[in-house]
């Protein structure tokens, strides 16, 4: 029996999440409070943070913005980023007064091409964004070495790779600065939310102030669901804290991360097996071991992508483009860039297919059947 319609994303919201939300609301403390403190501790345990510290924030973009500020990036600086990346990264760079420098991606991993990135380093380079894409991870050892060689900071964009391991290490446990996103469509959701992982107590303290309009001496009180009697403001800040309700959802999601990870891996493997060898379709070169996939993508010839999307939409199957390269947008057309030949090609070929936690084999098969039927149709030729 065909599914009535298959969305691109679908969060795993079950009884546990609705119960957690009800309990958080009934507590009556709707701002940042005890659930946020508990969520941060649980995140630190999950990623095996060691001597690193997790700060929960309102969004992944907030984590990117504060991460760049913690890294000391400011007016006149440059940040090297893949052009094949989310617009949140580019906007965060502009928000601190710096300029994006667009780098190409590696053909196989779709993560930043580190040879091309090194060629883009200039005296103004202050940081590099190392983004993991879907089921692919950056070569983070090489990223760290490049940063050491040139005295720059690394902001690890792990919005896609929460729950994954890199050479046996949990993502979030080894990078200079790591950001996570827990928005409505991510692997785990807090309704909306993000987190930044930092290495020092000094950076932790700065973040606690920056996420609360620069107000000091509030975190411990708020984690006890109470307010500090007095505080100081000595630096710039933002309204970037996470709310109790959102953290309560995040805790419920973390409790089922093993199921989320395994069922997503299973769906991706089934996609790869079913689509392997189909003319004109390229699948990710991954066995998905140690990966918690956020997206599943294919690459198709640029002149057939729109036709395939229309064909699948007619069968009730939603698809997406992740992403349009940054240098295509009007706001970023004048940014410095290197050779972006791979990015140009990827931007016209990439297509995201539905991927959900606990996705049934029948749903995967229905999507695959739609792709096959298009491949066999006259309009695909």
C-alpha positions in Angstrom: 0.0 0.0 0.0 1.4 3.4 -1.0 2.0 6.0 1.7 -0.4 9.0 1.2 2.5 11.5 1.1 6.1 11.5 2.2 7.5 14.7 3.7 11.2 15.5 3.3 11.6 15.8 7.1 9.5 14.5 9.9 10.6 14.8 13.6 10.1 11.8 15.9 7.5 13.2 18.2 5.9 10.6 20.4 4.2 10.3 23.8 7.5 11.0 25.7 7.9 14.4 24.0 4.3 15.5 24.7 4.6 14.4 28.3 7.9 16.2 28.7 6.4 19.4 27.2 3.4 19.2 29.5 5.6 18.7 32.6 7.8 21.7 31.6 4.8 23.9 31.1 3.2 22.8 34.4 6.4 23.7 36.2 5.6 27.2 35.3 9.2 28.4 34.7 9.1 29.2 31.0 12.5 30.8 30.5 15.9 29.3 30.9 15.9 27.0 33.9 16.6 23.6 35.4 15.8 21.7 32.2 18.4 23.7 30.3 21.1 22.8 32.9 20.1 19.1 32.7 20.1 19.2 28.9 23.6 20.6 28.9 24.9 18.0 31.3 23.3 15.2 29.3 24.8 16.6 26.1 28.3 16.6 27.7 27.9 13.0 28.8 26.6 11.9 25.4 29.4 13.5 23.3 32.0 12.4 25.9 33.0 16.0 26.3 36.0 15.4 28.6 37.4 18.9 29.5 35.0 20.7 27.1 31.8 22.5 28.1 28.4 22.7 26.4 26.3 25.8 26.3 22.7 25.5 25.2 21.4 28.3 22.9 18.3 29.4 21.2 19.3 28.3 17.6 22.2 26.9 15.7 22.7 30.3 14.1 23.1 31.7 17.6 25.8 29.1 18.2 27.6 30.1 15.0 27.4 33.8 15.9 28.7 33.4 19.4 31.3 30.9 18.3 32.8 33.4 16.0 32.8 36.0 18.7 34.5 33.6 21.1 37.1 33.0 18.4 37.8 36.7 18.3 36.5 37.2 14.8 35.5 40.8 14.1 35.5 43.7 11.7 38.1 43.4 8.8 38.7 39.7 9.4 38.0 36.9 7.0 36.5 33.5 7.6 37.0 30.6 5.1 33.8 28.7 4.6 32.6 26.2 2.0 30.3 28.1 -0.4 28.3 24.8 -0.4 27.0 25.5 3.1 23.9 26.8 4.9 23.2 30.6 4.8 23.3 30.7 8.6 27.1 30.4 8.5 27.4 33.2 6.0 25.1 35.5 8.0 26.9 34.8 11.2 30.2 35.9 9.6 28.6 39.1 8.5 27.0 39.6 11.9 30.4 39.9 13.6 31.6 42.3 10.9 33.9 39.8 9.1 33.8 38.7 5.5 33.2 35.1 4.1 35.8 33.7 1.8 34.2 31.0 -0.3 36.0 27.7 -0.7 35.3 24.7 -2.9 34.3 21.2 -1.6 35.8 17.8 -2.1 34.0 15.9 -4.9 33.6 12.7 -2.8 32.7 14.0 0.7 31.1 17.3 -0.2 33.0 18.8 2.8 35.5 21.6 2.5 38.5 20.9 0.2 41.4 21.5 2.5 44.0 22.0 -0.2 42.0 24.8 -1.7 41.2 26.2 1.7 44.9 26.4 2.6 45.5 28.4 -0.7 42.9 30.9 0.5 44.5 31.7 3.8 45.6 35.4 4.0 46.9 37.7 6.7 43.2 38.6 7.4 42.1 35.0 7.9 40.9 34.6 11.5 39.0 31.3 11.3 37.8 28.4 9.1 34.4 26.7 9.2 34.7 23.0 8.9 31.2 21.7 8.0 30.2 18.0 8.0 27.7 17.3 5.2 25.0 14.8 5.8 26.6 11.4 6.2 30.1 12.7 5.4 32.6 14.1 7.9 35.5 16.5 7.3 39.0 15.3 7.7 39.2 16.9 11.1 42.8 15.9 11.8 43.8 17.9 8.7 41.5 20.8 9.7 43.2 21.0 13.0 46.7 20.9 11.5 45.8 23.6 9.0 44.6 25.8 11.9 47.8 25.2 13.9 50.0 25.9 10.9 48.4 29.3 10.2 47.4 30.3 13.8 43.6 30.4 13.1 40.6 29.1 14.9 38.3 26.3 13.8 34.5 26.5 14.1 33.2 22.9 13.5 29.7 23.1 12.0 28.2 19.8 13.2 24.6 20.7 12.5 24.4 17.5 10.3 26.6 15.2 12.4 25.2 15.2 15.9 25.5 11.6 17.2 28.3 10.6 14.8 31.8 9.4 15.5 35.0 10.4 13.7 37.8 7.9 14.1 36.2 6.6 17.3 35.7 10.1 18.8 32.3 11.6 19.3 31.6 14.7 17.2 31.8 17.6 19.7 34.6 16.1 21.8 37.7 17.1 19.8 37.2 20.3 17.7 38.3 23.8 18.7 34.7 25.0 18.8 31.7 22.9 17.8 28.2 24.0 17.1 25.0 21.8 17.0 21.6 22.6 15.7 18.4 21.2 17.2 15.9 23.0 15.0 12.5 21.4 13.9 14.0 19.3 11.1 17.3 18.1 12.7 18.1 14.6 13.8 17.0 15.5 17.3 14.8 18.6 17.8 14.2 21.0 20.7 11.5 22.7 18.6 14.3 25.1 18.0 17.7 25.2 19.7 21.4 24.9 19.3 24.5 24.4 21.4 28.2 25.5 21.3 31.0 23.3 22.7 34.0 25.2 24.0 37.3 24.2 25.6 37.9 26.6 28.5 36.2 27.9 31.6 36.9 31.4 30.4 35.0 30.8 27.1 32.2 29.1 29.1 31.8 32.1 31.3 31.8 34.5 28.4 29.0 32.5 26.7 26.9 32.4 29.8 26.9 36.2 29.8 26.6 36.7 26.0 23.5 34.5 25.7 21.7 36.5 28.4 22.2 40.1 27.2 25.6 40.3 28.8 24.2 39.8 32.3 26.6 38.1 34.7 25.9 36.0 37.8 22.6 34.5 36.6 23.3 31.0 35.3 23.4 29.1 38.6 20.3 30.9 39.9 18.3 30.2 36.7 19.3 26.5 36.7 17.6 26.4 40.1 14.5 28.1 38.6 15.1 31.3 40.5 16.3 34.8 39.7 19.5 36.5 40.9 19.0 39.5 43.1 21.7 41.5 41.3 23.9 41.3 38.3 26.3 43.3 36.3 26.7 43.9 32.5 30.2 44.4 31.4 30.1 43.3 27.7 27.8 43.0 24.7 25.2 40.3 24.8 22.2 38.8 23.0 18.9 37.1 23.8 20.2 33.7 22.8 19.3 31.5 25.7 17.4 28.2 25.5 14.0 27.9 27.1 13.0 25.2 29.6 10.3 23.8 27.2 12.8 23.4 24.4 15.3 21.7 26.7 12.6 19.3 28.0 12.0 18.2 24.4 15.7 17.8 23.8 16.1 15.5 26.8 13.3 13.3 25.6 14.9 13.1 22.2 18.3 12.3 23.6 16.8 9.4 25.5 16.0 7.7 22.2 19.1 8.7 20.2 20.2 5.0 19.7 16.9 4.3 18.0 17.1 7.5 16.0 20.7 6.7 14.8 20.1 3.1 13.9 16.8 3.6 12.0 18.3 6.4 10.0 21.4 4.3 9.1 19.1 1.5 8.1 17.0 3.7 5.8 20.2 5.2 4.2 21.7 1.8 3.6 18.4 0.7 1.9 18.4 3.7 -0.3 22.0 3.0 -1.3 21.3 -0.7 -2.0 18.2 0.1 -4.0 19.6 3.0 -6.1 23.1 1.5 -6.7 23.7 1.2 -10.4 20.7 3.2 -11.5 21.8 5.2 -14.6 22.2 8.9 -13.9 22.0 8.6 -10.1 25.0 8.9 -7.8 24.6 7.9 -4.1 26.7 8.8 -1.1 30.0 6.9 -0.9 29.4 5.7 2.7 28.5 2.6 4.6 27.0 4.9 7.3 29.0 3.2 10.1 29.4 5.4 13.1 27.2 8.0 11.4 23.9 9.4 12.5 22.6 10.8 9.1 20.6 14.0 9.0 20.0 14.0 5.2 20.0 11.5 2.4 21.0 12.9 -0.9 21.6 11.8 -4.4 23.2 13.5 -7.4 21.5 13.6 -10.8 22.3 15.3 -14.1 21.5 19.0 -13.7 19.1 19.0 -16.7 17.0 16.2 -15.2 16.8 17.4 -11.6 13.7 19.6 -11.9 11.9 16.9 -13.9 12.7 14.3 -11.3 11.4 16.7 -8.5 8.2 17.3 -10.4 7.7 13.6 -11.0 8.2 12.7 -7.4 6.0 15.5 -6.2 3.2 14.2 -8.4 3.6 10.9 -6.4 3.4 12.7 -3.1 7.1 12.7 -2.4 8.8 15.9 -1.2 12.4 16.6 -2.1 14.8 19.5 -1.3 17.9 21.3 -2.4 20.6 21.4 0.3 22.0 23.8 -0.7 22.2 26.7 -3.2 25.9 27.7 -3.0 26.5 31.0 -1.1 28.2 32.7 -4.0 25.0 32.5 -6.0 23.2 34.8 -3.6 23.0 38.5 -4.3 24.4 39.5 -0.8 27.5 37.4 -1.2 28.4 37.8 -4.9 31.3 40.1 -4.2 32.9 37.9 -1.6 36.5 36.6 -2.2 36.5 33.1 -3.5 38.7 30.4 -4.9 38.1 27.9 -7.7 34.5 26.7 -7.1 34.2 24.3 -10.0 33.0 21.3 -7.8 30.6 23.5 -5.9 29.1 24.8 -9.2 28.5 21.2 -10.3 27.2 20.0 -6.9 24.8 22.9 -6.6 23.0 21.9 -9.8 23.0 18.2 -9.2 22.3 17.7 -5.5 18.8 16.5 -4.4 17.7 15.6 -0.9 15.3 12.7 -0.5 13.0 12.0 2.5 14.7 10.7 5.6 13.0 10.2 8.9 13.7 8.4 12.2 11.9 5.1 12.3 11.3 5.3 8.5 9.7 2.1 7.2 11.3 0.0 4.4 8.1 0.5 2.4 8.5 4.3 2.5 12.1 4.0 1.2 10.9 1.6 -1.5 8.1 4.0 -2.6 10.7 6.8 -3.0 13.0 4.5 -4.9 10.2 3.3 -7.2 9.4 6.9 -8.0 13.0 7.6 -9.0 13.1 4.4 -11.1 9.8 5.2 -12.9 11.2 8.6 -13.8 14.4 7.0 -15.1 12.2 4.8 -17.4 10.0 7.6 -18.6 10.3 9.5 -21.9 10.7 12.9 -20.1 13.9 11.8 -18.5 15.7 11.3 -21.8 
